[in-house]
Amino acid sequence: MSLEPRAVRGVPELTARVVRASFPKGTLAVRVREALGPLFEDESFAGAFPGRGRPAVSPGALALVSVLQYAEGLTDRQAADQVRARMDWKFLLALELDDPGFDFSVLGDFRARLIGHGLEEKVLDLVLERISGVGLLRAGGRQRTDSTHVLAAVRTLNRMEFVGETLRAALEALSAAAPQWLSALVTADWARRYGARIDSYRFPKGENVRQEWAEQVGRDGFTVLEAAFGPGSPGWLREIPAVQVLRRAWVEQYHRDGEGVHWREGKDLPPGRRRLSSPYDPDARYGVKRGSGWCDYKTHLSETSRIRCPASDHPRGHHGCDGRRHRADRRDPPRPDRTEVTACRARR
């Protein structure tokens, strides 16, 4: 596909009249168009398209559809349907009401082109440039950062469950990849210990008995690792992901000396941010925040804000805000551009 830049055009008269009559209070798409105007130009994405070939769908329009698609959580097919069906999207894209839109597969091809040519951040850069240009984003505001958890699609395991399930996952992977090699290694006792999913309610009662069970699992795990990494075994066995996870987990959970295999004490364990917590998701970690624990991820969110303070709210000589709070004069009638508590302090 080749790029044939299209001139920036305004919203067709009929589209604008019908949309404004249908949505007198506006929608997200209408407000974006009215506040920012044409957001993307085709020339901005010229590096992702060759000079010859069949004309491509406007990349500026595809970028705009991609932004709305993300904002509304739509699939490619749903986003393409919205372009055909929704008048406010046609208003944003400056399309005629009878415009047929495009096939949904074009969106995936557009994203692949951006990634392939190193333009994956181009859309964000253009949005930031545009909203900064119209004064909606400024430097020097206040910023707040917080984090929240994102649940992993795995079961939360205690330490004994974790090592047992990690060894069981490795045995399952080896039984599928090299059944004859594994059958020469395991015994009937292994089938009883690792045949079913490892759950704490199946563990033997008593602290000493459980300690022995955990150390037995450790010895079995080292047996598998020594066999897989031994000189007589195929090299590809050690490349199996479950075997790699087993190796890392055993380094974290056990240590060996002249007396045998030992269960690491809490003080000898790696910190939680580095320690595996599930054999099925090596990136998941056990985290704690405000007394709540979970096995998953953390996402960090930052928001910025800048509150405009009317000049009448400050004494003579006020030149800006430094983050301290002062209360607006409550004797004044409320105004739309005034907040009850503003984030600034008059300088004396």
KENUNU-453470 format. One record per residue (C-alpha): residue in three letters; x, y, z; residue number from 1. Coordinates in steps of 0.05 Angstrom, whole numbers. Layout:
<atoms>
> ALA,X,Y,Z,NUM
...
</atoms>
This chain:
<atoms>
> MET,0,0,0,1
> SER,23,71,-15,2
> LEU,6,135,21,3
> GLU,-32,189,-16,4
> PRO,-38,246,34,5
> ARG,-107,276,38,6
> ALA,-119,349,51,7
> VAL,-147,366,119,8
> ARG,-221,382,111,9
> GLY,-276,406,155,10
> VAL,-336,367,178,11
> PRO,-388,360,123,12
> GLU,-447,408,133,13
> LEU,-500,354,135,14
> THR,-460,311,184,15
> ALA,-448,370,230,16
> ARG,-522,392,229,17
> VAL,-550,322,242,18
> VAL,-500,306,298,19
> ARG,-510,372,335,20
> ALA,-585,363,331,21
> SER,-580,291,356,22
> PHE,-529,305,411,23
> PRO,-541,375,437,24
> LYS,-497,361,497,25
> GLY,-443,329,455,26
> THR,-406,263,462,27
> LEU,-333,246,472,28
> ALA,-321,244,397,29
> VAL,-357,310,386,30
> ARG,-319,345,442,31
> VAL,-252,319,417,32
> ARG,-266,347,348,33
> GLU,-291,414,374,34
> ALA,-234,423,423,35
> LEU,-176,396,383,36
> GLY,-198,400,311,37
> PRO,-163,353,261,38
> LEU,-117,314,307,39
> PHE,-74,273,259,40
> GLU,-49,287,189,41
> ASP,-30,233,139,42
> GLU,39,262,129,43
> SER,57,246,201,44
> PHE,56,172,184,45
> ALA,89,175,116,46
> GLY,149,136,140,47
> ALA,106,73,150,48
> PHE,82,70,77,49
> PRO,120,59,11,50
> GLY,117,108,-46,51
> ARG,84,60,-94,52
> GLY,25,13,-91,53
> ARG,-49,13,-79,54
> PRO,-73,75,-40,55
> ALA,-80,61,34,56
> VAL,-137,81,80,57
> SER,-121,149,112,58
> PRO,-70,135,168,59
> GLY,-93,198,204,60
> ALA,-163,170,207,61
> LEU,-138,102,229,62
> ALA,-98,134,285,63
> LEU,-159,172,309,64
> VAL,-202,109,307,65
> SER,-147,72,346,66
> VAL,-151,125,401,67
> LEU,-226,118,406,68
> GLN,-221,43,403,69
> TYR,-175,43,463,70
> ALA,-218,93,501,71
> GLU,-280,50,493,72
> GLY,-247,-18,498,73
> LEU,-268,-43,429,74
> THR,-242,-98,385,75
> ASP,-219,-83,314,76
> ARG,-285,-109,285,77
> GLN,-326,-68,335,78
> ALA,-286,-5,321,79
> ALA,-296,-12,246,80
> ASP,-371,-22,257,81
> GLN,-373,42,299,82
> VAL,-343,81,241,83
> ARG,-400,58,197,84
> ALA,-456,63,248,85
> ARG,-443,122,294,86
> MET,-455,193,272,87
> ASP,-411,224,325,88
> TRP,-352,183,301,89
> LYS,-366,207,230,90
> PHE,-366,278,258,91
> LEU,-298,267,290,92
> LEU,-270,236,226,93
> ALA,-302,289,181,94
> LEU,-339,237,141,95
> GLU,-404,240,103,96
> LEU,-463,204,136,97
> ASP,-464,152,81,98
> ASP,-390,137,83,99
> PRO,-381,60,83,100
> GLY,-319,60,127,101
> PHE,-265,6,120,102
> ASP,-253,-67,135,103
> PHE,-233,-82,207,104
> SER,-168,-117,185,105
> VAL,-139,-50,165,106
> LEU,-131,-31,238,107
> GLY,-86,-90,253,108
> ASP,-44,-76,191,109
> PHE,-37,-3,212,110
> ARG,-11,-21,281,111
> ALA,38,-71,250,112
> ARG,65,-17,204,113
> LEU,75,31,262,114
> ILE,113,-21,302,115
> GLY,153,-44,242,116
> HIS,177,27,227,117
> GLY,189,48,299,118
> LEU,129,95,301,119
> GLU,91,61,358,120
> GLU,95,125,401,121
> LYS,77,172,345,122
> VAL,3,174,361,123
> LEU,17,192,434,124
> ASP,68,244,415,125
> LEU,19,278,368,126
> VAL,-36,278,420,127
> LEU,9,309,472,128
> GLU,34,361,423,129
> ARG,-36,380,404,130
> ILE,-66,385,474,131
> SER,-5,424,497,132
> GLY,-13,471,439,133
> VAL,-85,489,459,134
> GLY,-66,497,532,135
> LEU,-98,434,560,136
> LEU,-31,407,585,137
> ARG,20,450,620,138
> ALA,85,439,657,139
> GLY,93,455,730,140
> GLY,27,425,755,141
> ARG,16,378,812,142
> GLN,26,303,804,143
> ARG,1,245,845,144
> THR,25,174,837,145
> ASP,-7,112,866,146
> SER,-7,37,852,147
> THR,-59,-17,852,148
> HIS,-58,-92,841,149
> VAL,-73,-131,778,150
> LEU,-93,-202,794,151
> ALA,-54,-257,759,152
> ALA,-92,-315,729,153
> VAL,-59,-364,777,154
> ARG,-74,-396,844,155
> THR,-43,-364,906,156
> LEU,4,-417,936,157
> ASN,40,-423,1002,158
> ARG,113,-445,1000,159
> MET,99,-520,1006,160
> GLU,45,-517,953,161
> PHE,91,-477,908,162
> VAL,150,-525,909,163
> GLY,104,-586,901,164
> GLU,65,-554,844,165
> THR,130,-530,811,166
> LEU,158,-601,810,167
> ARG,92,-629,787,168
> ALA,89,-579,729,169
> ALA,160,-598,708,170
> LEU,142,-672,710,171
> GLU,80,-660,669,172
> ALA,121,-623,616,173
> LEU,175,-677,615,174
> SER,123,-732,610,175
> ALA,96,-700,547,176
> ALA,164,-682,517,177
> ALA,205,-744,536,178
> PRO,161,-799,566,179
> GLN,213,-855,559,180
> TRP,268,-813,590,181
> LEU,223,-795,650,182
> SER,197,-866,661,183
> ALA,268,-890,675,184
> LEU,276,-836,728,185
> VAL,212,-837,770,186
> THR,184,-889,816,187
> ALA,114,-908,839,188
> ASP,121,-863,900,189
> TRP,128,-803,854,190
> ALA,60,-818,823,191
> ARG,28,-817,892,192
> ARG,63,-752,912,193
> TYR,55,-713,847,194
> GLY,-2,-746,810,195
> ALA,-56,-698,835,196
> ARG,-55,-623,842,197
> ILE,-16,-602,904,198
> ASP,-63,-574,958,199
> SER,-48,-559,1030,200
> TYR,-106,-600,1056,201
> ARG,-71,-663,1029,202
> PHE,-8,-649,1068,203
> PRO,10,-694,1127,204
> LYS,-5,-667,1197,205
> GLY,50,-644,1242,206
> GLU,106,-593,1233,207
> ASN,162,-644,1231,208
> VAL,126,-689,1181,209
> ARG,112,-630,1136,210
> GLN,185,-609,1140,211
> GLU,205,-678,1118,212
> TRP,155,-676,1061,213
> ALA,183,-609,1036,214
> GLU,254,-636,1039,215
> GLN,233,-699,1002,216
> VAL,204,-655,947,217
> GLY,270,-619,946,218
> ARG,309,-683,937,219
> ASP,263,-706,881,220
> GLY,271,-639,846,221
> PHE,347,-642,849,222
> THR,343,-713,821,223
> VAL,304,-687,760,224
> LEU,351,-628,751,225
> GLU,414,-670,756,226
> ALA,386,-719,705,227
> ALA,362,-664,657,228
> PHE,428,-626,660,229
> GLY,471,-688,660,230
> PRO,518,-704,602,231
> GLY,477,-764,578,232
> SER,411,-727,570,233
> PRO,388,-689,508,234
> GLY,407,-616,511,235
> TRP,337,-593,493,236
> LEU,308,-621,558,237
> ARG,340,-565,599,238
> GLU,309,-513,552,239
> ILE,238,-533,570,240
> PRO,207,-473,606,241
> ALA,180,-515,664,242
> VAL,249,-543,676,243
> GLN,279,-473,676,244
> VAL,227,-452,727,245
> LEU,243,-513,769,246
> ARG,316,-497,769,247
> ARG,305,-425,791,248
> ALA,254,-444,844,249
> TRP,300,-496,875,250
> VAL,356,-444,880,251
> GLU,309,-398,916,252
> GLN,276,-449,962,253
> TYR,330,-501,979,254
> HIS,404,-507,993,255
> ARG,449,-568,996,256
> ASP,509,-585,1037,257
> GLY,545,-648,1059,258
> GLU,486,-669,1101,259
> GLY,434,-666,1045,260
> VAL,378,-620,1021,261
> HIS,351,-567,1068,262
> TRP,290,-522,1066,263
> ARG,312,-449,1068,264
> GLU,290,-408,1127,265
> GLY,253,-343,1117,266
> LYS,315,-300,1128,267
> ASP,352,-337,1072,268
> LEU,298,-328,1020,269
> PRO,304,-276,964,270
> PRO,261,-214,972,271
> GLY,189,-220,948,272
> ARG,201,-176,888,273
> ARG,251,-226,861,274
> ARG,221,-292,884,275
> LEU,176,-335,841,276
> SER,106,-345,868,277
> SER,75,-390,814,278
> PRO,104,-441,767,279
> TYR,54,-422,714,280
> ASP,68,-347,711,281
> PRO,142,-331,724,282
> ASP,129,-256,723,283
> ALA,77,-257,779,284
> ARG,100,-237,848,285
> TYR,70,-239,917,286
> GLY,57,-167,940,287
> VAL,30,-135,1003,288
> LYS,-2,-66,1009,289
> ARG,-40,-38,1068,290
> GLY,-45,-106,1100,291
> SER,-73,-141,1038,292
> GLY,-31,-194,1002,293
> TRP,-39,-221,932,294
> CYS,-3,-259,878,295
> ASP,-2,-216,816,296
> TYR,26,-151,790,297
> LYS,25,-77,808,298
> THR,6,-22,761,299
> HIS,29,49,776,300
> LEU,-17,107,757,301
> SER,2,180,755,302
> GLU,-45,238,746,303
> THR,-29,312,740,304
> SER,-73,371,753,305
> ARG,-67,446,753,306
> ILE,-122,487,784,307
> ARG,-132,556,756,308
> CYS,-143,609,809,309
> PRO,-178,673,790,310
> ALA,-137,735,801,311
> SER,-189,762,850,312
> ASP,-174,704,897,313
> HIS,-104,729,911,314
> PRO,-75,791,943,315
> ARG,-41,842,901,316
> GLY,27,818,877,317
> HIS,9,744,873,318
> HIS,50,712,817,319
> GLY,33,638,818,320
> CYS,18,574,855,321
> ASP,66,534,897,322
> GLY,21,477,919,323
> ARG,-5,503,987,324
> ARG,-79,506,998,325
> HIS,-121,566,1015,326
> ARG,-196,573,1019,327
> ALA,-234,615,971,328
> ASP,-276,670,1001,329
> ARG,-342,637,1015,330
> ARG,-378,703,1018,331
> ASP,-372,709,943,332
> PRO,-426,676,901,333
> PRO,-403,610,869,334
> ARG,-373,616,800,335
> PRO,-363,560,749,336
> ASP,-288,575,744,337
> ARG,-276,574,819,338
> THR,-263,516,867,339
> GLU,-280,513,940,340
> VAL,-208,494,957,341
> THR,-153,516,910,342
> ALA,-83,489,906,343
> CYS,-42,552,913,344
> ARG,-16,602,963,345
> ALA,-9,676,958,346
> ARG,63,699,962,347
> ARG,76,757,1008,348
</atoms>
